[in-house]
Each structure stands twice: as C-alpha cells, then as structure tokens.
Amino acid sequence: MNKTRTFFAALLLLLPLFLNAQSTNDYTQYVNPFIGTQTDETGALSGSTFPGATMPQGMVQLSPETELMVTWDPCSGYDYNKDIIYGFTHTHLSGTGCTDLIDVSLMPLCTAVTPEQLKAADFGQHYSHDNESARPGYYQVLLQESGVNVELSATTRTGIHRYSFPQGQPQTVVLDPM
C-alpha cells in the first residue's frame, strides 16, 4: 500500500511537468512590434517604441533608424509615418520619452561610396511597409533603391544582420559612428 501511495504522489508531482511539455501554444503570434511606433499628425505623442529585434533582458536592440538626426519624438529612432531608413543600429530605448544619443549605424548599399558621400553621411533609402515585417526577436525590410533585403535578429547578448544583395551588384556596408 505504501508503494502505491508513493507512486501516485510522485505522479501528481510530475504531472504538471508532463502537461507543460505538451503545450504547443505560441503566444508570440499575438505580438505586434509596430504598436507605439507611429507619431500623430503633429509629429509628437508616439509611444516611443521600435519594431526591431530584441530579447527580454537583452543587451542589444537592433532596429532601423528613420531619423537622420537624434530627435525627441520619436526618440526611439523609428517613426512608422516615415518612408526612409538611414541605417540599422544596435541600441534603442523603448517607451522612455528621452533619446539614447550615440550609436553605431550600419547601412548596406549596392554602390561604391565616395569620400563626399561619407562627409554627407546620408545613405537613406526608401522602404514600404508592404515589404517590412517584424515579430519578437526578428525584423525584416526590403530597401527600395538598392534592392537589399535586410534581416535583423537578436540573442540575449548579440545582434545578427543578414543582407541579401541583388545578384551581380556591388556590395557595400557603410559603418557610421553616428
């Protein structure tokens, strides 16, 4: 009788582990990373969030920059109303209401870069929301001028960029210490 009670007690203690292991619900499908990224008609009152790739307690937050210069709103660096991306950076503050200032930006291009272009530091490219997607830990966009498909992903401590350049085109990545 004692062995039977011990067996059932162990079964009751382990049952939640077996039930939890059987769960296949992916609740990340309900996350919309674009919530809070849009300013109002005055250019203010955004949620100051960004749609880029990050992880909970992550050290990096990869996301596009739709602002050429640091602005107070959207201080996260991304505004859904804009149609130009100036680069992809690695640290963003979400929902803070203040800027994070200095960052390093990467921008893939399909042209050679001249010293004059480097001085101007404007490598912005248009994009469309039809060719942009985001989900937790992942961001993707197609840059219109170059045809480069940009994919960003994040782990807890690192960020990963993947650029798919059009075949037969020059491949350049500009690093700008904004």
PATORPA-510378 format. One line per field, with one value per residue (C-alpha): residue number from 0; residue in one letter; x, y, z negated. Coordinates in steps of 0.5 Angstrom, whole numbers, plus 2048, in hexadecimal, padded with zeros to 3 digits. Each point is the difference from the previous one (the first is absolute). Example, Ala and Ser with C-alpha at 12.3 -4.5 7.8 and 13.67 -1.06 7.14 Angstrom:
k 0 | 1
r A | S
east 819 | 802
north 7F7 | 807
up 7F0 | 802
% end
This chain:
k 0 | 1 | 2 | 3 | 4 | 5 | 6 | 7 | 8 | 9 | 10 | 11 | 12 | 13 | 14 | 15 | 16 | 17 | 18 | 19 | 20 | 21 | 22 | 23 | 24 | 25 | 26 | 27 | 28 | 29 | 30 | 31 | 32 | 33 | 34 | 35 | 36 | 37 | 38 | 39 | 40 | 41 | 42 | 43 | 44 | 45 | 46 | 47 | 48 | 49 | 50 | 51 | 52 | 53 | 54 | 55 | 56 | 57 | 58 | 59 | 60 | 61 | 62 | 63 | 64 | 65 | 66 | 67 | 68 | 69 | 70 | 71 | 72 | 73 | 74 | 75 | 76 | 77 | 78 | 79 | 80 | 81 | 82 | 83 | 84 | 85 | 86 | 87 | 88 | 89 | 90 | 91 | 92 | 93 | 94 | 95 | 96 | 97 | 98 | 99 | 100 | 101 | 102 | 103 | 104 | 105 | 106 | 107 | 108 | 109 | 110 | 111 | 112 | 113 | 114 | 115 | 116 | 117 | 118 | 119 | 120 | 121 | 122 | 123 | 124 | 125 | 126 | 127 | 128 | 129 | 130 | 131 | 132 | 133 | 134 | 135 | 136 | 137 | 138 | 139 | 140 | 141 | 142 | 143 | 144 | 145 | 146 | 147 | 148 | 149 | 150 | 151 | 152 | 153 | 154 | 155 | 156 | 157 | 158 | 159 | 160 | 161 | 162 | 163 | 164 | 165 | 166 | 167 | 168 | 169 | 170 | 171 | 172 | 173 | 174 | 175 | 176 | 177
r M | N | K | T | R | T | F | F | A | A | L | L | L | L | L | P | L | F | L | N | A | Q | S | T | N | D | Y | T | Q | Y | V | N | P | F | I | G | T | Q | T | D | E | T | G | A | L | S | G | S | T | F | P | G | A | T | M | P | Q | G | M | V | Q | L | S | P | E | T | E | L | M | V | T | W | D | P | C | S | G | Y | D | Y | N | K | D | I | I | Y | G | F | T | H | T | H | L | S | G | T | G | C | T | D | L | I | D | V | S | L | M | P | L | C | T | A | V | T | P | E | Q | L | K | A | A | D | F | G | Q | H | Y | S | H | D | N | E | S | A | R | P | G | Y | Y | Q | V | L | L | Q | E | S | G | V | N | V | E | L | S | A | T | T | R | T | G | I | H | R | Y | S | F | P | Q | G | Q | P | Q | T | V | V | L | D | P | M
east 800 | 806 | 803 | 7F9 | 800 | 807 | 7FF | 7F9 | 803 | 806 | 7FC | 7FC | 806 | 803 | 7F9 | 801 | 807 | 7FD | 7FA | 804 | 805 | 7FA | 7FE | 801 | 7FD | 804 | 7FE | 805 | 7FB | 7FC | 805 | 800 | 807 | 7FD | 7FC | 802 | 805 | 7FB | 800 | 7FA | 7FF | 804 | 806 | 7FF | 7FD | 802 | 802 | 807 | 801 | 803 | 7FF | 807 | 803 | 801 | 7FF | 7FE | 806 | 804 | 806 | 7FE | 7FA | 801 | 7FB | 800 | 801 | 7FB | 803 | 806 | 802 | 7FE | 7F9 | 7FC | 7FA | 800 | 806 | 801 | 802 | 7FB | 7F9 | 7FB | 7FE | 807 | 802 | 807 | 805 | 807 | 803 | 800 | 802 | 801 | 7FE | 7F9 | 7FC | 7F8 | 7FB | 805 | 7FE | 807 | 806 | 805 | 805 | 806 | 800 | 804 | 7FC | 800 | 7FD | 801 | 801 | 801 | 804 | 807 | 801 | 804 | 803 | 7FB | 7FA | 804 | 800 | 7F9 | 7FE | 7F9 | 7FF | 7F9 | 7FC | 7F8 | 7FC | 7F9 | 7FC | 7FE | 807 | 801 | 7FF | 801 | 7FF | 803 | 808 | 7FF | 800 | 800 | 7FF | 802 | 804 | 7FD | 806 | 805 | 7FB | 804 | 7FC | 802 | 7FE | 802 | 800 | 802 | 802 | 801 | 807 | 801 | 7FC | 801 | 7FF | 7FF | 800 | 7FD | 803 | 7FE | 804 | 805 | 800 | 806 | 7FF | 802 | 7FE | 801 | 802 | 7FE | 802 | 7FA
north 800 | 805 | 7FF | 801 | 807 | 802 | 7FE | 805 | 805 | 800 | 800 | 806 | 804 | 7FE | 801 | 808 | 7FF | 7FB | 804 | 807 | 7FC | 7FE | 807 | 803 | 807 | 805 | 807 | 804 | 7FF | 806 | 805 | 806 | 803 | 806 | 802 | 807 | 802 | 805 | 807 | 805 | 805 | 805 | 7FB | 7FF | 7FB | 7FA | 7FA | 801 | 7F8 | 7FD | 7FA | 7FD | 7F9 | 800 | 7FA | 801 | 803 | 800 | 804 | 802 | 803 | 800 | 805 | 804 | 808 | 804 | 807 | 802 | 804 | 7FF | 803 | 800 | 7FD | 7FA | 7FF | 7F9 | 802 | 7FD | 803 | 7FC | 806 | 801 | 7FC | 801 | 7FC | 803 | 7FA | 7FA | 801 | 7FB | 804 | 803 | 802 | 7FF | 804 | 804 | 807 | 802 | 7FF | 7FB | 804 | 7FD | 7F9 | 7FD | 7FF | 7FB | 801 | 7FB | 803 | 7FE | 806 | 802 | 805 | 807 | 804 | 805 | 7FC | 7FE | 807 | 801 | 7FA | 7FF | 7F9 | 800 | 7FB | 800 | 7FA | 7FE | 7FD | 7FB | 7FD | 800 | 7FB | 7FF | 7FB | 7FF | 800 | 801 | 806 | 800 | 805 | 801 | 806 | 803 | 804 | 7FA | 7FA | 7FE | 7FB | 802 | 7FB | 801 | 7FB | 800 | 7FC | 802 | 802 | 801 | 803 | 7FD | 803 | 7FD | 804 | 7FC | 805 | 7FF | 7FB | 804 | 806 | 804 | 7FE | 806 | 800 | 807 | 801 | 806 | 802 | 805
up 800 | 7FE | 807 | 804 | 7FC | 801 | 808 | 800 | 7FC | 805 | 806 | 7FD | 7FF | 807 | 804 | 801 | 803 | 805 | 801 | 801 | 805 | 804 | 801 | 807 | 800 | 803 | 7FD | 803 | 806 | 7FD | 7FF | 805 | 7FF | 804 | 7FA | 7FE | 806 | 803 | 7FE | 801 | 806 | 7FC | 7FF | 7F9 | 7FB | 802 | 7FC | 801 | 802 | 805 | 804 | 800 | 7FE | 7F8 | 7FB | 7F9 | 7FB | 807 | 801 | 807 | 803 | 808 | 804 | 806 | 7FF | 803 | 7FE | 803 | 7F9 | 7F9 | 7FE | 7FA | 803 | 803 | 7FB | 801 | 807 | 804 | 803 | 803 | 804 | 804 | 806 | 800 | 7FC | 7FE | 7FD | 7FB | 7F9 | 7FA | 7FA | 7FF | 7FB | 800 | 7FD | 7FC | 802 | 801 | 805 | 7FF | 805 | 802 | 804 | 806 | 806 | 806 | 807 | 806 | 807 | 807 | 802 | 7FF | 7FA | 802 | 7FB | 801 | 7FE | 7FA | 7FE | 801 | 7FC | 803 | 803 | 7FF | 804 | 801 | 7FE | 800 | 7FA | 805 | 800 | 7F9 | 7FA | 7F9 | 7FB | 7F9 | 801 | 807 | 805 | 808 | 805 | 808 | 801 | 807 | 803 | 7FF | 800 | 7FA | 7FB | 7F9 | 7FB | 7F8 | 7FB | 7F8 | 7FB | 7F9 | 801 | 807 | 807 | 806 | 807 | 807 | 806 | 806 | 806 | 807 | 804 | 804 | 7FD | 7FC | 7F8 | 7FB | 7F9 | 7FD | 7F9 | 7FD | 7F8 | 800
% end
